[in-house]
Amino acid sequence: MTQEMSPTRVKVGLRFLRNLGNYETIAVELGIEDNVRQGENVSQAMDRVYGFVEDQLIQRVQDIEADLSGSK
């Protein structure tokens, strides 16, 4: 019986917390888990997934801040 190996997975989660003053805060937390792709090593996969999560977190925080300031 041959046992097939599961693909290596990487997981990144980031959280952003901002104090808005007046006892209010916003917290945004995003994460993703993905397989290491063919031709990638674990470090490259981690960089790719981290970059994606980081970009998404920045965009979501900017959207929330725009909504809060009424500029959207």
C-alpha positions in Angstrom: 0.0 0.0 0.0 1.5 3.3 -1.0 0.8 6.4 1.0 0.4 9.6 -0.9 1.9 12.7 0.8 -0.3 15.6 1.5 0.8 18.9 0.0 2.7 21.2 2.3 0.5 24.1 3.4 1.3 27.6 4.7 -1.0 29.7 6.8 -0.8 33.5 7.5 -3.0 35.5 9.7 -2.6 39.3 10.4 -4.5 41.5 12.7 -4.7 45.3 12.7 -6.1 47.2 15.7 -6.6 51.0 15.7 -7.6 53.1 18.7 -10.2 55.6 17.4 -10.3 57.5 20.7 -13.4 58.1 22.8 -13.2 54.4 23.9 -13.7 53.1 20.3 -11.4 50.8 18.4 -11.5 49.0 15.1 -10.0 45.5 14.7 -9.5 43.8 11.3 -8.3 40.3 11.2 -7.6 38.3 7.9 -6.0 35.1 7.2 -5.5 32.5 4.4 -4.1 29.0 4.1 -2.8 27.7 0.8 -0.7 24.9 -0.6 2.9 25.3 -1.6 2.8 25.5 -5.4 4.9 23.5 -7.8 8.3 25.1 -8.2 8.0 27.0 -4.9 9.7 26.3 -1.6 8.0 26.9 1.7 9.7 30.3 2.2 8.5 31.5 -1.2 5.0 30.3 -0.6 5.0 32.0 2.8 6.1 35.3 1.2 3.4 35.0 -1.5 0.6 34.3 1.0 1.9 36.9 3.4 2.0 39.5 0.7 -1.6 38.7 -0.4 -2.9 38.9 3.2 -1.0 42.1 3.9 -2.4 43.8 0.7 -5.9 42.7 1.6 -5.6 43.9 5.2 -4.3 47.3 4.1 -7.2 47.7 1.6 -9.8 46.6 4.1 -8.5 49.0 6.8 -8.5 51.8 4.3 -12.1 51.0 3.3 -13.3 50.9 6.9 -11.5 54.2 7.7 -13.1 55.9 4.6 -16.5 54.6 5.7 -15.9 56.0 9.2 -14.8 59.4 8.0 -17.7 59.5 5.5 -15.4 60.1 2.6 -16.5 57.0 0.6 
